[in-house]
Every structure is written in C-alpha cells, then in structure tokens.
Amino acid sequence: MAAYDLTRSQFASAGIATFAGRIGAGIVSVWTALADWNDARQTRKALSALSDHELDDIGMVRGDIDTVARRNW
C-alpha cells in the first residue's frame, strides 16, 4: 500500500493561492486607479466646457473644477 505525504503540496498550493491573490489585488488596484483617473478626467472636461455663467448657475467658479474632479464620491 502506498502512502502519500500531502503536507508539502498543501503548503505549496496555499502559497500559490496567496501569491495569485496578491497579483489579483494588485490588478484590481491598478484598474480602480485608472477608472478613478478617467472619471476625474471626464468630469474636468465636462465642467471646463461650461461657460462662466453656466458654472455660476450651479454654484461654481472655474477654480473649483479641479477640486470637484478629484473628489471620490
């Protein structure tokens, strides 16, 4: 009857899972940062296209655009 020692392979697979989880978390982090950057870029672009009168109608001045675009809702 053959006996197998699975202890080593169990630790190896746990290490691979942890490593893969860290890589996955890193990818998600980069993807989230890119999505946040793109949202801020689109907000900045849309607000910059408004006239000073239109910005005043929504209670903003041109100097507020960068602050509003950087906010994380």
HTML snippet that shows the backbone in 3Dmol.js (N, CA, C, O; Angstrom):
<script src="https://3Dmol.org/build/3Dmol-min.js"></script>
<div id="view" style="width:600px;height:400px;position:relative"></div>
<script>
const pdb = `
ATOM      1  N   MET A   1       0.848  -1.169   0.000  1.00  0.00           N
ATOM      2  CA  MET A   1       0.000   0.000   0.000  1.00  0.00           C
ATOM      3  C   MET A   1       0.899   1.238   0.000  1.00  0.00           C
ATOM      4  O   MET A   1       1.855   1.318   0.771  1.00  0.00           O
ATOM      5  N   ALA A   2       0.595   2.173  -0.842  1.00  0.00           N
ATOM      6  CA  ALA A   2       1.402   3.379  -0.961  1.00  0.00           C
ATOM      7  C   ALA A   2       0.810   4.474  -0.081  1.00  0.00           C
ATOM      8  O   ALA A   2      -0.404   4.580   0.092  1.00  0.00           O
ATOM      9  N   ALA A   3       1.689   5.263   0.454  1.00  0.00           N
ATOM     10  CA  ALA A   3       1.255   6.401   1.271  1.00  0.00           C
ATOM     11  C   ALA A   3       1.831   7.676   0.673  1.00  0.00           C
ATOM     12  O   ALA A   3       2.988   7.707   0.254  1.00  0.00           O
ATOM     13  N   TYR A   4       1.039   8.701   0.635  1.00  0.00           N
ATOM     14  CA  TYR A   4       1.477   9.978   0.084  1.00  0.00           C
ATOM     15  C   TYR A   4       1.487  11.037   1.183  1.00  0.00           C
ATOM     16  O   TYR A   4       0.569  11.127   1.999  1.00  0.00           O
ATOM     17  N   ASP A   5       2.535  11.821   1.177  1.00  0.00           N
ATOM     18  CA  ASP A   5       2.633  12.922   2.126  1.00  0.00           C
ATOM     19  C   ASP A   5       2.173  14.188   1.390  1.00  0.00           C
ATOM     20  O   ASP A   5       2.887  14.729   0.545  1.00  0.00           O
ATOM     21  N   LEU A   6       0.979  14.637   1.730  1.00  0.00           N
ATOM     22  CA  LEU A   6       0.413  15.791   1.048  1.00  0.00           C
ATOM     23  C   LEU A   6       0.740  17.113   1.741  1.00  0.00           C
ATOM     24  O   LEU A   6       0.344  18.175   1.261  1.00  0.00           O
ATOM     25  N   THR A   7       1.447  17.060   2.845  1.00  0.00           N
ATOM     26  CA  THR A   7       1.720  18.264   3.615  1.00  0.00           C
ATOM     27  C   THR A   7       2.452  19.299   2.778  1.00  0.00           C
ATOM     28  O   THR A   7       2.067  20.468   2.764  1.00  0.00           O
ATOM     29  N   ARG A   8       3.496  18.888   2.086  1.00  0.00           N
ATOM     30  CA  ARG A   8       4.290  19.824   1.295  1.00  0.00           C
ATOM     31  C   ARG A   8       3.472  20.423   0.158  1.00  0.00           C
ATOM     32  O   ARG A   8       3.542  21.630  -0.074  1.00  0.00           O
ATOM     33  N   SER A   9       2.714  19.624  -0.543  1.00  0.00           N
ATOM     34  CA  SER A   9       1.933  20.143  -1.659  1.00  0.00           C
ATOM     35  C   SER A   9       0.802  21.046  -1.176  1.00  0.00           C
ATOM     36  O   SER A   9       0.415  21.977  -1.883  1.00  0.00           O
ATOM     37  N   GLN A  10       0.272  20.789   0.008  1.00  0.00           N
ATOM     38  CA  GLN A  10      -0.770  21.664   0.542  1.00  0.00           C
ATOM     39  C   GLN A  10      -0.199  23.049   0.836  1.00  0.00           C
ATOM     40  O   GLN A  10      -0.840  24.060   0.548  1.00  0.00           O
ATOM     41  N   PHE A  11       1.019  23.099   1.414  1.00  0.00           N
ATOM     42  CA  PHE A  11       1.642  24.392   1.672  1.00  0.00           C
ATOM     43  C   PHE A  11       1.978  25.101   0.370  1.00  0.00           C
ATOM     44  O   PHE A  11       1.837  26.320   0.267  1.00  0.00           O
ATOM     45  N   ALA A  12       2.417  24.348  -0.612  1.00  0.00           N
ATOM     46  CA  ALA A  12       2.774  24.945  -1.897  1.00  0.00           C
ATOM     47  C   ALA A  12       1.540  25.549  -2.557  1.00  0.00           C
ATOM     48  O   ALA A  12       1.608  26.658  -3.087  1.00  0.00           O
ATOM     49  N   SER A  13       0.426  24.847  -2.534  1.00  0.00           N
ATOM     50  CA  SER A  13      -0.781  25.381  -3.167  1.00  0.00           C
ATOM     51  C   SER A  13      -1.320  26.575  -2.394  1.00  0.00           C
ATOM     52  O   SER A  13      -1.877  27.493  -2.995  1.00  0.00           O
ATOM     53  N   ALA A  14      -1.166  26.580  -1.080  1.00  0.00           N
ATOM     54  CA  ALA A  14      -1.592  27.740  -0.290  1.00  0.00           C
ATOM     55  C   ALA A  14      -0.720  28.947  -0.636  1.00  0.00           C
ATOM     56  O   ALA A  14      -1.220  30.069  -0.716  1.00  0.00           O
ATOM     57  N   GLY A  15       0.582  28.724  -0.843  1.00  0.00           N
ATOM     58  CA  GLY A  15       1.479  29.813  -1.226  1.00  0.00           C
ATOM     59  C   GLY A  15       1.141  30.358  -2.596  1.00  0.00           C
ATOM     60  O   GLY A  15       1.190  31.568  -2.818  1.00  0.00           O
ATOM     61  N   ILE A  16       0.799  29.477  -3.511  1.00  0.00           N
ATOM     62  CA  ILE A  16       0.420  29.908  -4.856  1.00  0.00           C
ATOM     63  C   ILE A  16      -0.880  30.697  -4.805  1.00  0.00           C
ATOM     64  O   ILE A  16      -1.026  31.707  -5.493  1.00  0.00           O
ATOM     65  N   ALA A  17      -1.823  30.236  -3.989  1.00  0.00           N
ATOM     66  CA  ALA A  17      -3.099  30.939  -3.869  1.00  0.00           C
ATOM     67  C   ALA A  17      -2.889  32.332  -3.280  1.00  0.00           C
ATOM     68  O   ALA A  17      -3.507  33.297  -3.728  1.00  0.00           O
ATOM     69  N   THR A  18      -2.022  32.435  -2.283  1.00  0.00           N
ATOM     70  CA  THR A  18      -1.741  33.735  -1.682  1.00  0.00           C
ATOM     71  C   THR A  18      -1.070  34.655  -2.693  1.00  0.00           C
ATOM     72  O   THR A  18      -1.426  35.829  -2.803  1.00  0.00           O
ATOM     73  N   PHE A  19      -0.114  34.130  -3.420  1.00  0.00           N
ATOM     74  CA  PHE A  19       0.588  34.910  -4.436  1.00  0.00           C
ATOM     75  C   PHE A  19      -0.383  35.367  -5.525  1.00  0.00           C
ATOM     76  O   PHE A  19      -0.359  36.524  -5.946  1.00  0.00           O
ATOM     77  N   ALA A  20      -1.238  34.442  -5.978  1.00  0.00           N
ATOM     78  CA  ALA A  20      -2.219  34.783  -7.007  1.00  0.00           C
ATOM     79  C   ALA A  20      -3.206  35.820  -6.484  1.00  0.00           C
ATOM     80  O   ALA A  20      -3.628  36.706  -7.226  1.00  0.00           O
ATOM     81  N   GLY A  21      -3.572  35.714  -5.215  1.00  0.00           N
ATOM     82  CA  GLY A  21      -4.471  36.695  -4.611  1.00  0.00           C
ATOM     83  C   GLY A  21      -3.846  38.070  -4.566  1.00  0.00           C
ATOM     84  O   GLY A  21      -4.522  39.073  -4.791  1.00  0.00           O
ATOM     85  N   ARG A  22      -2.560  38.122  -4.276  1.00  0.00           N
ATOM     86  CA  ARG A  22      -1.872  39.414  -4.246  1.00  0.00           C
ATOM     87  C   ARG A  22      -1.770  40.016  -5.636  1.00  0.00           C
ATOM     88  O   ARG A  22      -1.935  41.224  -5.809  1.00  0.00           O
ATOM     89  N   ILE A  23      -1.499  39.184  -6.618  1.00  0.00           N
ATOM     90  CA  ILE A  23      -1.449  39.678  -8.001  1.00  0.00           C
ATOM     91  C   ILE A  23      -2.831  40.175  -8.412  1.00  0.00           C
ATOM     92  O   ILE A  23      -2.955  41.236  -9.023  1.00  0.00           O
ATOM     93  N   GLY A  24      -3.861  39.415  -8.082  1.00  0.00           N
ATOM     94  CA  GLY A  24      -5.227  39.834  -8.402  1.00  0.00           C
ATOM     95  C   GLY A  24      -5.585  41.144  -7.730  1.00  0.00           C
ATOM     96  O   GLY A  24      -6.193  42.015  -8.351  1.00  0.00           O
ATOM     97  N   ALA A  25      -5.211  41.293  -6.460  1.00  0.00           N
ATOM     98  CA  ALA A  25      -5.482  42.533  -5.735  1.00  0.00           C
ATOM     99  C   ALA A  25      -4.721  43.696  -6.365  1.00  0.00           C
ATOM    100  O   ALA A  25      -5.237  44.811  -6.438  1.00  0.00           O
ATOM    101  N   GLY A  26      -3.508  43.440  -6.814  1.00  0.00           N
ATOM    102  CA  GLY A  26      -2.726  44.485  -7.486  1.00  0.00           C
ATOM    103  C   GLY A  26      -3.368  44.924  -8.788  1.00  0.00           C
ATOM    104  O   GLY A  26      -3.411  46.113  -9.101  1.00  0.00           O
ATOM    105  N   ILE A  27      -3.864  43.959  -9.541  1.00  0.00           N
ATOM    106  CA  ILE A  27      -4.527  44.274 -10.809  1.00  0.00           C
ATOM    107  C   ILE A  27      -5.792  45.077 -10.552  1.00  0.00           C
ATOM    108  O   ILE A  27      -6.068  46.052 -11.251  1.00  0.00           O
ATOM    109  N   VAL A  28      -6.560  44.668  -9.550  1.00  0.00           N
ATOM    110  CA  VAL A  28      -7.780  45.399  -9.200  1.00  0.00           C
ATOM    111  C   VAL A  28      -7.438  46.819  -8.763  1.00  0.00           C
ATOM    112  O   VAL A  28      -8.140  47.766  -9.118  1.00  0.00           O
ATOM    113  N   SER A  29      -6.368  46.967  -7.999  1.00  0.00           N
ATOM    114  CA  SER A  29      -5.945  48.289  -7.531  1.00  0.00           C
ATOM    115  C   SER A  29      -5.569  49.194  -8.703  1.00  0.00           C
ATOM    116  O   SER A  29      -5.960  50.361  -8.741  1.00  0.00           O
ATOM    117  N   VAL A  30      -4.821  48.663  -9.646  1.00  0.00           N
ATOM    118  CA  VAL A  30      -4.435  49.445 -10.831  1.00  0.00           C
ATOM    119  C   VAL A  30      -5.667  49.791 -11.654  1.00  0.00           C
ATOM    120  O   VAL A  30      -5.809  50.924 -12.115  1.00  0.00           O
ATOM    121  N   TRP A  31      -6.554  48.828 -11.842  1.00  0.00           N
ATOM    122  CA  TRP A  31      -7.778  49.053 -12.619  1.00  0.00           C
ATOM    123  C   TRP A  31      -8.638  50.135 -11.960  1.00  0.00           C
ATOM    124  O   TRP A  31      -9.182  50.997 -12.650  1.00  0.00           O
ATOM    125  N   THR A  32      -8.761  50.094 -10.637  1.00  0.00           N
ATOM    126  CA  THR A  32      -9.542  51.096  -9.906  1.00  0.00           C
ATOM    127  C   THR A  32      -8.922  52.476 -10.035  1.00  0.00           C
ATOM    128  O   THR A  32      -9.632  53.465 -10.217  1.00  0.00           O
ATOM    129  N   ALA A  33      -7.593  52.547  -9.941  1.00  0.00           N
ATOM    130  CA  ALA A  33      -6.907  53.840 -10.084  1.00  0.00           C
ATOM    131  C   ALA A  33      -7.127  54.420 -11.479  1.00  0.00           C
ATOM    132  O   ALA A  33      -7.341  55.623 -11.626  1.00  0.00           O
ATOM    133  N   LEU A  34      -7.075  53.573 -12.495  1.00  0.00           N
ATOM    134  CA  LEU A  34      -7.320  54.039 -13.862  1.00  0.00           C
ATOM    135  C   LEU A  34      -8.757  54.511 -14.039  1.00  0.00           C
ATOM    136  O   LEU A  34      -9.003  55.526 -14.692  1.00  0.00           O
ATOM    137  N   ALA A  35      -9.696  53.785 -13.465  1.00  0.00           N
ATOM    138  CA  ALA A  35     -11.100  54.175 -13.568  1.00  0.00           C
ATOM    139  C   ALA A  35     -11.344  55.501 -12.845  1.00  0.00           C
ATOM    140  O   ALA A  35     -12.073  56.354 -13.352  1.00  0.00           O
ATOM    141  N   ASP A  36     -10.744  55.684 -11.670  1.00  0.00           N
ATOM    142  CA  ASP A  36     -10.873  56.949 -10.930  1.00  0.00           C
ATOM    143  C   ASP A  36     -10.268  58.108 -11.714  1.00  0.00           C
ATOM    144  O   ASP A  36     -10.852  59.189 -11.785  1.00  0.00           O
ATOM    145  N   TRP A  37      -9.095  57.877 -12.301  1.00  0.00           N
ATOM    146  CA  TRP A  37      -8.444  58.910 -13.111  1.00  0.00           C
ATOM    147  C   TRP A  37      -9.329  59.292 -14.293  1.00  0.00           C
ATOM    148  O   TRP A  37      -9.478  60.474 -14.605  1.00  0.00           O
ATOM    149  N   ASN A  38      -9.915  58.295 -14.947  1.00  0.00           N
ATOM    150  CA  ASN A  38     -10.757  58.565 -16.110  1.00  0.00           C
ATOM    151  C   ASN A  38     -12.023  59.316 -15.703  1.00  0.00           C
ATOM    152  O   ASN A  38     -12.458  60.223 -16.414  1.00  0.00           O
ATOM    153  N   ASP A  39     -12.614  58.952 -14.578  1.00  0.00           N
ATOM    154  CA  ASP A  39     -13.798  59.674 -14.104  1.00  0.00           C
ATOM    155  C   ASP A  39     -13.468  61.139 -13.829  1.00  0.00           C
ATOM    156  O   ASP A  39     -14.233  62.031 -14.196  1.00  0.00           O
ATOM    157  N   ALA A  40     -12.333  61.383 -13.186  1.00  0.00           N
ATOM    158  CA  ALA A  40     -11.916  62.764 -12.899  1.00  0.00           C
ATOM    159  C   ALA A  40     -11.649  63.519 -14.200  1.00  0.00           C
ATOM    160  O   ALA A  40     -11.994  64.695 -14.318  1.00  0.00           O
ATOM    161  N   ARG A  41     -11.042  62.853 -15.166  1.00  0.00           N
ATOM    162  CA  ARG A  41     -10.751  63.485 -16.460  1.00  0.00           C
ATOM    163  C   ARG A  41     -12.040  63.872 -17.169  1.00  0.00           C
ATOM    164  O   ARG A  41     -12.146  64.974 -17.708  1.00  0.00           O
ATOM    165  N   GLN A  42     -13.021  62.972 -17.172  1.00  0.00           N
ATOM    166  CA  GLN A  42     -14.296  63.258 -17.832  1.00  0.00           C
ATOM    167  C   GLN A  42     -15.042  64.386 -17.127  1.00  0.00           C
ATOM    168  O   GLN A  42     -15.635  65.245 -17.780  1.00  0.00           O
ATOM    169  N   THR A  43     -15.012  64.383 -15.796  1.00  0.00           N
ATOM    170  CA  THR A  43     -15.665  65.448 -15.033  1.00  0.00           C
ATOM    171  C   THR A  43     -15.007  66.789 -15.332  1.00  0.00           C
ATOM    172  O   THR A  43     -15.692  67.782 -15.575  1.00  0.00           O
ATOM    173  N   ARG A  44     -13.668  66.815 -15.315  1.00  0.00           N
ATOM    174  CA  ARG A  44     -12.926  68.042 -15.597  1.00  0.00           C
ATOM    175  C   ARG A  44     -13.247  68.552 -17.008  1.00  0.00           C
ATOM    176  O   ARG A  44     -13.435  69.751 -17.218  1.00  0.00           O
ATOM    177  N   LYS A  45     -13.306  67.639 -17.954  1.00  0.00           N
ATOM    178  CA  LYS A  45     -13.585  68.017 -19.347  1.00  0.00           C
ATOM    179  C   LYS A  45     -14.998  68.576 -19.494  1.00  0.00           C
ATOM    180  O   LYS A  45     -15.201  69.582 -20.173  1.00  0.00           O
ATOM    181  N   ALA A  46     -15.969  67.930 -18.860  1.00  0.00           N
ATOM    182  CA  ALA A  46     -17.365  68.385 -18.964  1.00  0.00           C
ATOM    183  C   ALA A  46     -17.546  69.746 -18.299  1.00  0.00           C
ATOM    184  O   ALA A  46     -18.202  70.627 -18.855  1.00  0.00           O
ATOM    185  N   LEU A  47     -16.968  69.921 -17.110  1.00  0.00           N
ATOM    186  CA  LEU A  47     -17.112  71.198 -16.420  1.00  0.00           C
ATOM    187  C   LEU A  47     -16.356  72.315 -17.131  1.00  0.00           C
ATOM    188  O   LEU A  47     -16.802  73.463 -17.131  1.00  0.00           O
ATOM    189  N   SER A  48     -15.233  71.995 -17.728  1.00  0.00           N
ATOM    190  CA  SER A  48     -14.455  73.012 -18.450  1.00  0.00           C
ATOM    191  C   SER A  48     -15.177  73.492 -19.696  1.00  0.00           C
ATOM    192  O   SER A  48     -14.939  74.607 -20.160  1.00  0.00           O
ATOM    193  N   ALA A  49     -16.053  72.665 -20.240  1.00  0.00           N
ATOM    194  CA  ALA A  49     -16.796  73.039 -21.440  1.00  0.00           C
ATOM    195  C   ALA A  49     -17.927  74.013 -21.130  1.00  0.00           C
ATOM    196  O   ALA A  49     -18.460  74.641 -22.044  1.00  0.00           O
ATOM    197  N   LEU A  50     -18.305  74.153 -19.852  1.00  0.00           N
ATOM    198  CA  LEU A  50     -19.378  75.066 -19.480  1.00  0.00           C
ATOM    199  C   LEU A  50     -18.882  76.505 -19.487  1.00  0.00           C
ATOM    200  O   LEU A  50     -17.703  76.771 -19.251  1.00  0.00           O
ATOM    201  N   SER A  51     -19.786  77.413 -19.757  1.00  0.00           N
ATOM    202  CA  SER A  51     -19.436  78.834 -19.708  1.00  0.00           C
ATOM    203  C   SER A  51     -19.381  79.283 -18.245  1.00  0.00           C
ATOM    204  O   SER A  51     -19.833  78.569 -17.348  1.00  0.00           O
ATOM    205  N   ASP A  52     -18.826  80.463 -18.020  1.00  0.00           N
ATOM    206  CA  ASP A  52     -18.761  81.003 -16.660  1.00  0.00           C
ATOM    207  C   ASP A  52     -20.162  81.200 -16.089  1.00  0.00           C
ATOM    208  O   ASP A  52     -20.385  80.990 -14.897  1.00  0.00           O
ATOM    209  N   HIS A  53     -21.098  81.601 -16.931  1.00  0.00           N
ATOM    210  CA  HIS A  53     -22.480  81.796 -16.489  1.00  0.00           C
ATOM    211  C   HIS A  53     -23.105  80.454 -16.063  1.00  0.00           C
ATOM    212  O   HIS A  53     -23.784  80.374 -15.040  1.00  0.00           O
ATOM    213  N   GLU A  54     -22.866  79.409 -16.862  1.00  0.00           N
ATOM    214  CA  GLU A  54     -23.404  78.090 -16.523  1.00  0.00           C
ATOM    215  C   GLU A  54     -22.787  77.553 -15.235  1.00  0.00           C
ATOM    216  O   GLU A  54     -23.478  76.950 -14.415  1.00  0.00           O
ATOM    217  N   LEU A  55     -21.495  77.772 -15.061  1.00  0.00           N
ATOM    218  CA  LEU A  55     -20.849  77.363 -13.810  1.00  0.00           C
ATOM    219  C   LEU A  55     -21.441  78.126 -12.632  1.00  0.00           C
ATOM    220  O   LEU A  55     -21.662  77.552 -11.566  1.00  0.00           O
ATOM    221  N   ASP A  56     -21.700  79.415 -12.818  1.00  0.00           N
ATOM    222  CA  ASP A  56     -22.294  80.222 -11.754  1.00  0.00           C
ATOM    223  C   ASP A  56     -23.692  79.704 -11.402  1.00  0.00           C
ATOM    224  O   ASP A  56     -24.088  79.729 -10.237  1.00  0.00           O
ATOM    225  N   ASP A  57     -24.434  79.238 -12.405  1.00  0.00           N
ATOM    226  CA  ASP A  57     -25.772  78.687 -12.165  1.00  0.00           C
ATOM    227  C   ASP A  57     -25.744  77.470 -11.239  1.00  0.00           C
ATOM    228  O   ASP A  57     -26.691  77.245 -10.485  1.00  0.00           O
ATOM    229  N   ILE A  58     -24.676  76.693 -11.290  1.00  0.00           N
ATOM    230  CA  ILE A  58     -24.572  75.512 -10.420  1.00  0.00           C
ATOM    231  C   ILE A  58     -23.718  75.801  -9.182  1.00  0.00           C
ATOM    232  O   ILE A  58     -23.347  74.886  -8.448  1.00  0.00           O
ATOM    233  N   GLY A  59     -23.413  77.076  -8.961  1.00  0.00           N
ATOM    234  CA  GLY A  59     -22.709  77.475  -7.743  1.00  0.00           C
ATOM    235  C   GLY A  59     -21.222  77.205  -7.757  1.00  0.00           C
ATOM    236  O   GLY A  59     -20.618  76.944  -6.717  1.00  0.00           O
ATOM    237  N   MET A  60     -20.634  77.268  -8.937  1.00  0.00           N
ATOM    238  CA  MET A  60     -19.204  77.005  -9.057  1.00  0.00           C
ATOM    239  C   MET A  60     -18.503  78.145  -9.784  1.00  0.00           C
ATOM    240  O   MET A  60     -19.122  78.936 -10.495  1.00  0.00           O
ATOM    241  N   VAL A  61     -17.202  78.201  -9.581  1.00  0.00           N
ATOM    242  CA  VAL A  61     -16.349  79.072 -10.387  1.00  0.00           C
ATOM    243  C   VAL A  61     -15.311  78.170 -11.039  1.00  0.00           C
ATOM    244  O   VAL A  61     -15.146  77.017 -10.641  1.00  0.00           O
ATOM    245  N   ARG A  62     -14.615  78.693 -12.037  1.00  0.00           N
ATOM    246  CA  ARG A  62     -13.659  77.881 -12.772  1.00  0.00           C
ATOM    247  C   ARG A  62     -12.580  77.264 -11.885  1.00  0.00           C
ATOM    248  O   ARG A  62     -12.085  76.175 -12.175  1.00  0.00           O
ATOM    249  N   GLY A  63     -12.220  77.951 -10.815  1.00  0.00           N
ATOM    250  CA  GLY A  63     -11.195  77.440  -9.908  1.00  0.00           C
ATOM    251  C   GLY A  63     -11.637  76.224  -9.102  1.00  0.00           C
ATOM    252  O   GLY A  63     -10.801  75.542  -8.510  1.00  0.00           O
ATOM    253  N   ASP A  64     -12.939  75.945  -9.073  1.00  0.00           N
ATOM    254  CA  ASP A  64     -13.464  74.796  -8.328  1.00  0.00           C
ATOM    255  C   ASP A  64     -13.398  73.493  -9.122  1.00  0.00           C
ATOM    256  O   ASP A  64     -13.586  72.419  -8.552  1.00  0.00           O
ATOM    257  N   ILE A  65     -13.141  73.568 -10.402  1.00  0.00           N
ATOM    258  CA  ILE A  65     -13.239  72.388 -11.276  1.00  0.00           C
ATOM    259  C   ILE A  65     -12.287  71.287 -10.834  1.00  0.00           C
ATOM    260  O   ILE A  65     -12.703  70.134 -10.715  1.00  0.00           O
ATOM    261  N   ASP A  66     -11.026  71.609 -10.589  1.00  0.00           N
ATOM    262  CA  ASP A  66     -10.067  70.565 -10.194  1.00  0.00           C
ATOM    263  C   ASP A  66     -10.436  69.928  -8.861  1.00  0.00           C
ATOM    264  O   ASP A  66     -10.274  68.721  -8.681  1.00  0.00           O
ATOM    265  N   THR A  67     -10.932  70.735  -7.923  1.00  0.00           N
ATOM    266  CA  THR A  67     -11.312  70.198  -6.619  1.00  0.00           C
ATOM    267  C   THR A  67     -12.485  69.244  -6.753  1.00  0.00           C
ATOM    268  O   THR A  67     -12.489  68.173  -6.147  1.00  0.00           O
ATOM    269  N   VAL A  68     -13.468  69.620  -7.535  1.00  0.00           N
ATOM    270  CA  VAL A  68     -14.634  68.768  -7.735  1.00  0.00           C
ATOM    271  C   VAL A  68     -14.250  67.490  -8.486  1.00  0.00           C
ATOM    272  O   VAL A  68     -14.747  66.411  -8.164  1.00  0.00           O
ATOM    273  N   ALA A  69     -13.386  67.603  -9.464  1.00  0.00           N
ATOM    274  CA  ALA A  69     -12.998  66.437 -10.275  1.00  0.00           C
ATOM    275  C   ALA A  69     -12.209  65.427  -9.455  1.00  0.00           C
ATOM    276  O   ALA A  69     -12.301  64.228  -9.717  1.00  0.00           O
ATOM    277  N   ARG A  70     -11.435  65.877  -8.465  1.00  0.00           N
ATOM    278  CA  ARG A  70     -10.611  64.974  -7.656  1.00  0.00           C
ATOM    279  C   ARG A  70     -11.394  64.258  -6.559  1.00  0.00           C
ATOM    280  O   ARG A  70     -10.889  63.300  -5.973  1.00  0.00           O
ATOM    281  N   ARG A  71     -12.618  64.704  -6.271  1.00  0.00           N
ATOM    282  CA  ARG A  71     -13.410  64.085  -5.205  1.00  0.00           C
ATOM    283  C   ARG A  71     -13.783  62.663  -5.554  1.00  0.00           C
ATOM    284  O   ARG A  71     -14.123  62.356  -6.696  1.00  0.00           O
ATOM    285  N   ASN A  72     -13.716  61.791  -4.547  1.00  0.00           N
ATOM    286  CA  ASN A  72     -14.197  60.420  -4.712  1.00  0.00           C
ATOM    287  C   ASN A  72     -15.577  60.334  -4.084  1.00  0.00           C
ATOM    288  O   ASN A  72     -15.718  60.438  -2.866  1.00  0.00           O
ATOM    289  N   TRP A  73     -16.576  60.148  -4.900  1.00  0.00           N
ATOM    290  CA  TRP A  73     -17.942  60.087  -4.389  1.00  0.00           C
ATOM    291  C   TRP A  73     -18.140  58.739  -3.866  1.00  0.00           C
ATOM    292  O   TRP A  73     -19.222  58.422  -3.372  1.00  0.00           O
TER     293      TRP A  73
END
`;
const viewer = $3Dmol.createViewer("view");
viewer.addModel(pdb, "pdb");
viewer.setStyle({}, {cartoon: {color: "spectrum"}});
viewer.zoomTo();
viewer.render();
</script>
